[in-house]
Amino acid sequence: MLHYQIINYSDDPYHAYIIIKGDNSDELQKAVYAFASLNFPFPKTKSMKIDDVKISPQIPPSGKGVLLPGYEYSFKDVGFFTTNFKGVGAKSTSLDFKLPSYVFLKPNSFLSLKINFSYGSGMRKDSTLNIQINGKYVASIHLDNIKGGLIRNYLIDVPLSLFKPGYNVITFTSVLSPLITGYCEFVQTENLQLTIFEDSKISIPSTPSWTAMPDISLFFIDGFPFSKPSDFSNTGVLITENDSDTLSSAINLIALSAQKAGYIPFKIKISYDKNKLTNKNIIIVGSFSKIPKEYLKGAGIQIQEGGSFVYYLVKHFEKGESSLNVKLRSFIGNIFPILKSKSEFMYSKSQISFSGKEEGKWAVISELESPHKSRNTVLIVTASDTESLARVVNSLWEPSVSGKAAGALTVFDPQSPGETISSYYSDKVYYVGKIGFFSSLSVWIYAHPVIFTILIVIIILILAYFIYRALKNFKRKRVGESER
């Protein structure tokens, strides 16, 4: 037995308190769910019995404006409200949203727009509603009914490959033309109206979670990979020095990652002991001389005497020459559309050296695969001293810095970060996410085209051999029957 009871205060007819009861914890939970789900007036009684509550599946929590794969959202869910276009000329409005940085944008998948809109009567038939994705034209809706119309669920499928991890913009531009124009004629423009309704839908297809690392830019998109899961329970922050500058820098960096992700990191773990964080993704904050050597070694950074360091950087470029590997990879890529493998690039290694003699003149952000656990990530944020470190973390809030940080290493001068920032890549590529058996198989095939081709040839030869034997036996039997 479970029910609600509404009781008025004896001395205050305008207020009441509600009692939610249940004979046990399960019934009480059911009563609370029912109360939270009510969207109709209470019956005209003081109590109501609840027999059963069925809760429809809810979209998992996500950051502000973030659309998760496999779910459908209304335009209102991402901040787009009913918009009216009026009059002659092109007028635009935008739908802004973010895709998680770890989403694998398969080119053979489609994002669906189900647009609810209405437009006025008496418009010329060349009036249109144009749609652009990140500044590129993709489709138009022809407003060709002279009587106007109210349209629901107008479906437009857009290739997912036109989008990108992080911020995306869908722009709607109305081009409305009057039906009758001419010299010395009254031109009617009040009927030139188009309304897009906020209950329109945007549907994101299910797609694997799979991305190449290290890539510092993903941290500045949505805090990835430290923000997954959303409570930051798989993330630890290693503070290398027990002083106010380092501690404030660490807190500031946690706040930055939370702001980018749109989640409260209430399960993040902070420690001065690296051994307590070995099973997690790790963010290391401290001056350069205090960063544990195993992380510097994994990042390709070598400490020099006098406080300077050397980083063996990698510049990569796509192979330009014709080769069997490139041709096979191109052919397989058309069949199995997947991420580019590191083997598709040639690498040119060189080194850069930063002197520690001029205090506070450089800052480093480095990302690498964790030496403790495969596919976990370590992010190092460091400077020559703790005072400079605080300035470095403050500068990361600036779009001129965070927008240029990428690859495995970012270096800049804290005094003028926007003008001095440079990013470098690594040949130590690893992948984070889950893509399933068949997608994993296609990744392997794409990364090893020669081995795949040899296997296909061997399979064809084996099949040809068995077919030959079968035909030979069949011919022998036919000849024997004809002789009898």
Disulfide bonds with the S-S distance in Angstrom:
none
